[in-house]
Amino acid sequence: MQLYELGISVVLAYLLGSLPFGYWIGKVFYHQDLLKTGSGNIGTTNTFRILGTKAGTVVFILDVLKGTVGASVVYLFGPLAANQHFYVLLVGVFAILGHTFSPWLHFRGGKGVATSLGVLLAYSVSLFFISLAIFITGLFLFSIVSISSMLTFLFSTIIFYWLDEKIVATVTGVVMLYVIYLHRQNIKRIINGNENTIRFGIPYWLGLTDTSKK
């Protein structure tokens, strides 16, 4: 891959990642501004909480897909050599940045978890399902998306390294630090015991959560 091809791929990935599907769906179909409602986030969690299951599911799928498509733009210039597959991850990082700093929203956005999963899907289907399983398990155990998201990056990094996928483990670890930074307010709420919960998982089924929190 030539340098100019990589540059074009990075720009396209960023623009694709920047598409704020949650914000648009909220404004067009529900007449709600997710930036001013709930947690003020345009991602999957706030969409589920404010707009409902149908909208949340659609936004999750679209945010995953824009990560997958964004990371895959490297293939516009032809197949990659065996030692160039890491370009998928490199370009995919810019799709994540586009989601978290969207020019459509004055460089506001989501926290990049679903889009990160989409990038991983473009890189390796098997590793994607490992991370997805970790994420669902976290939701099952805690009923808190922010905890599940951060644990997904942590355990994915460890497992990928153990599987000798050192490049993707390194990238996942770096993105993990970025995602933890974006979750700094969530971490404060977790410590204070008032983090947002969802209607899924053992704590919710046992009546240990308050899903009315915003």
FIPARO-923098 format. One record per residue (C-alpha): x, y, z; residue in three letters; residue number from 1. Coordinates in Angstrom, 2 decimals, padded with zeros to 5 digits. Each point is the difference from the previous one (the first is absolute). Example, Ala and Ser with C-alpha at 12.3 -4.5 7.8 and 13.67 -1.06 7.14 Angstrom:
residues 2
        xx        yy        zz    aa     i
    012.30   -004.50    007.80   ALA     1
    001.37    003.44   -000.66   SER     2
This chain:
residues 214
        xx        yy        zz    aa     i
    000.00    000.00    000.00   MET     1
    001.32    003.39   -001.03   GLN     2
    000.13    002.92    002.42   LEU     3
   -002.60    002.02   -001.91   TYR     4
   -002.33   -003.02    000.01   GLU     5
    000.38   -000.27    003.77   LEU     6
   -000.72    003.72    000.34   GLY     7
   -003.19   -000.26   -002.07   ILE     8
   -001.07   -003.05    002.02   SER     9
    000.52    001.85    003.28   VAL    10
   -002.13    002.96   -001.14   VAL    11
   -002.79   -002.24   -001.31   LEU    12
    000.01   -002.07    003.20   ALA    13
   -000.24    003.13    002.13   TYR    14
   -002.90    001.36   -002.05   LEU    15
   -001.85   -003.31    000.10   LEU    16
    000.55   -000.32    003.74   GLY    17
   -001.24    003.54    000.56   SER    18
   -003.51   -000.74   -001.27   LEU    19
   -002.14    000.60    003.15   PRO    20
   -002.74   -002.56   -000.58   PHE    21
   -001.34    000.20    003.56   GLY    22
   -000.35    003.77   -000.19   TYR    23
   -001.65   -000.08   -003.43   TRP    24
   -002.45   -002.77    000.88   ILE    25
   -000.94    001.82    003.19   GLY    26
   -000.61    003.31   -001.78   LYS    27
   -001.77   -001.33   -003.10   VAL    28
   -002.16   -002.82    001.37   PHE    29
   -000.44    000.87    003.68   TYR    30
    000.47    003.79    000.05   HIS    31
    002.48   -000.34    002.85   GLN    32
    003.51    001.38    000.28   ASP    33
    002.17   -002.67    001.61   LEU    34
    002.68    002.60    000.69   LEU    35
   -002.44    001.71    002.37   LYS    36
   -001.76   -003.06    001.41   THR    37
    001.03   -002.72    002.42   GLY    38
    003.77   -000.30    000.18   SER    39
    000.44    002.37   -002.97   GLY    40
    001.63   -002.79   -002.00   ASN    41
   -000.93   -000.98   -003.57   ILE    42
    001.09   -003.61    000.38   GLY    43
   -001.88   -003.24    000.47   THR    44
   -000.56    000.17    003.76   THR    45
   -001.66    003.42    000.08   ASN    46
   -001.99   -000.88   -003.10   THR    47
   -001.37   -003.12    001.69   PHE    48
   -000.82    001.96    003.15   ARG    49
   -001.67    002.99   -001.68   ILE    50
   -001.38   -001.30   -003.29   LEU    51
   -000.66   -003.65    000.82   GLY    52
    001.12   -003.47   -001.04   THR    53
   -000.79    000.31   -003.71   LYS    54
    001.97    003.21   -000.47   ALA    55
    002.81   -001.21    002.25   GLY    56
    000.40   -003.21   -001.96   THR    57
    000.05    001.85   -003.33   VAL    58
    002.61    002.48    001.28   VAL    59
    002.17   -002.80    001.41   PHE    60
   -000.01   -001.82   -003.34   ILE    61
    000.71    003.18   -001.96   LEU    62
    002.82    001.05    002.33   ASP    63
    001.58   -003.46   -000.29   VAL    64
   -000.37    000.07   -003.78   LEU    65
    001.57    003.43   -000.40   LYS    66
    003.03   -001.30    001.89   GLY    67
    000.15   -003.06   -002.24   THR    68
   -000.45    001.97   -003.23   VAL    69
    002.36    002.74    001.16   GLY    70
    002.78   -002.48    000.79   ALA    71
   -000.63   -001.82   -003.27   SER    72
    000.57    002.99   -002.28   VAL    73
    003.64   -001.12   -000.24   VAL    74
   -001.24   -002.66   -002.42   TYR    75
   -001.13    002.64   -002.49   LEU    76
    003.56   -000.01   -001.31   PHE    77
    000.25   -003.76   -000.33   GLY    78
    000.81   -002.96    002.24   PRO    79
    002.49    000.44    002.82   LEU    80
    003.18   -002.01    000.30   ALA    81
    000.17   -002.43    002.91   ALA    82
    002.23    002.36    001.97   ASN    83
   -002.29    002.99   -000.67   GLN    84
   -003.18   -001.28    001.66   HIS    85
    000.68    002.29    002.97   PHE    86
   -000.98    002.94   -002.25   TYR    87
   -003.60   -001.02    000.66   VAL    88
    000.52    000.79    003.69   LEU    89
    001.99    003.16   -000.68   LEU    90
   -002.67    001.44   -002.29   VAL    91
   -002.75   -001.28    002.28   GLY    92
    001.32    002.10    002.87   VAL    93
   -000.91    003.09   -002.03   PHE    94
   -003.56   -001.29   -000.38   ALA    95
   -000.14   -000.18    003.81   ILE    96
    001.36    003.55    000.25   LEU    97
   -002.63    001.13   -002.49   GLY    98
   -002.72   -001.44    002.22   HIS    99
    001.31    001.66    003.15   THR   100
    000.84    003.33   -001.67   PHE   101
   -002.64    000.45   -002.69   SER   102
    000.25    003.19   -002.11   PRO   103
   -003.77   -000.32   -000.51   TRP   104
   -000.45    000.71    003.73   LEU   105
    002.72    002.61    000.57   HIS   106
    002.43   -002.80    000.86   PHE   107
   -002.17   -001.65    002.60   ARG   108
   -001.07   -003.62   -000.26   GLY   109
   -000.23   -003.38    001.66   GLY   110
    002.53   -002.09    001.87   LYS   111
    000.96   -002.30   -002.85   GLY   112
   -000.74   -003.43    001.45   VAL   113
   -002.35   -001.27   -002.72   ALA   114
    002.17    001.57   -002.71   THR   115
    003.08   -001.70    001.51   SER   116
   -001.79   -003.33   -000.21   LEU   117
   -000.69    000.76   -003.65   GLY   118
    003.69    000.65   -000.67   VAL   119
    000.85   -003.31    001.67   LEU   120
   -002.58   -001.73   -002.20   LEU   121
    001.79    001.33   -003.08   ALA   122
    003.30   -001.33    001.33   TYR   123
   -001.09   -003.43    001.29   SER   124
   -003.45   -001.55    000.32   VAL   125
    001.14   -002.44    002.68   SER   126
    001.56    002.73    002.17   LEU   127
   -003.13    002.09   -000.45   PHE   128
   -002.16   -002.76    001.46   PHE   129
    002.40   -000.42    002.92   ILE   130
   -000.38    003.70    000.88   SER   131
   -003.74   -000.07   -000.58   LEU   132
   -000.31   -002.97    002.37   ALA   133
    001.99    001.89    002.66   ILE   134
   -002.24    003.03   -000.42   PHE   135
   -003.23   -001.99    000.33   ILE   136
    001.40   -001.86    003.02   THR   137
    000.82    003.33    001.63   GLY   138
   -003.55    001.21   -000.55   LEU   139
   -001.34   -003.27    001.41   PHE   140
    002.10    000.36    003.16   LEU   141
   -000.27    003.74    000.66   PHE   142
   -002.93    001.49   -001.98   SER   143
    002.26    003.02   -000.62   ILE   144
    001.20    000.75   -003.51   VAL   145
    002.99    002.13    001.02   SER   146
    001.44   -002.77    002.19   ILE   147
   -000.59   -002.58   -002.71   SER   148
    001.64    002.25   -002.62   SER   149
    003.17    000.57    002.00   MET   150
    000.26   -003.67    001.02   LEU   151
   -000.42   -000.98   -003.65   THR   152
    003.09    001.96   -000.99   PHE   153
    001.98   -001.24    003.00   LEU   154
   -000.72   -003.70   -000.45   PHE   155
    000.17    000.19   -003.79   SER   156
    003.50    001.45    000.27   THR   157
    001.06   -002.81    002.33   ILE   158
   -001.60   -002.75   -002.07   ILE   159
    001.33    001.31   -003.33   PHE   160
    003.51    000.13    001.43   TYR   161
   -000.42   -003.54    001.34   TRP   162
   -001.13   -001.11   -003.49   LEU   163
    003.24    001.50   -001.37   ASP   164
   -001.94    002.76   -001.80   GLU   165
    002.48    002.57    001.24   LYS   166
   -000.79    002.76   -002.52   ILE   167
   -003.72    000.02    000.65   VAL   168
    000.66   -000.41    003.74   ALA   169
    002.19    003.12   -000.04   THR   170
   -002.54    002.04   -001.97   VAL   171
   -002.82   -001.20    002.27   THR   172
    002.02    000.97    003.05   GLY   173
    000.63    003.51   -001.33   VAL   174
   -003.67    000.46   -000.94   VAL   175
   -000.91   -001.31    003.47   MET   176
    001.86    002.90    001.62   LEU   177
   -001.84    002.42   -002.28   TYR   178
   -003.37   -001.58    000.80   VAL   179
    000.72    000.07    003.74   ILE   180
    000.78    003.71   -000.32   TYR   181
   -003.32    000.57   -001.79   LEU   182
   -001.72   -001.90    002.83   HIS   183
    001.54    002.12    002.77   ARG   184
   -003.39    001.43    001.04   GLN   185
   -001.47   -003.51   -000.02   ASN   186
    002.82   -001.16    002.27   ILE   187
   -000.86    002.74    002.48   LYS   188
   -003.64   -001.09   -000.02   ARG   189
    001.01   -003.64    000.43   ILE   190
    002.07    000.93    003.06   ILE   191
   -002.92    002.05    001.37   ASN   192
   -002.44   -002.84   -000.69   GLY   193
   -002.27    001.94   -002.36   ASN   194
    001.08   -001.15   -003.44   GLU   195
   -002.67   -000.56   -002.65   ASN   196
   -001.29   -003.56   -000.30   THR   197
   -001.95   -001.90   -002.64   ILE   198
   -002.91   -002.41    000.07   ARG   199
    002.12   -003.11   -000.50   PHE   200
    002.19   -002.21    002.14   GLY   201
    000.04   -001.59    003.44   ILE   202
   -000.06    003.24    002.05   PRO   203
   -003.04    001.26   -001.93   TYR   204
   -001.85   -003.33    000.21   TRP   205
    000.64   -000.12    003.75   LEU   206
   -001.33    003.53    000.41   GLY   207
    003.36    001.42    001.08   LEU   208
    000.16    002.82   -002.55   THR   209
   -001.83    003.25   -000.65   ASP   210
   -000.52    000.38   -003.77   THR   211
   -001.55    003.43    000.47   SER   212
    003.43    001.61    000.50   LYS   213
    001.21    002.32   -002.71   LYS   214
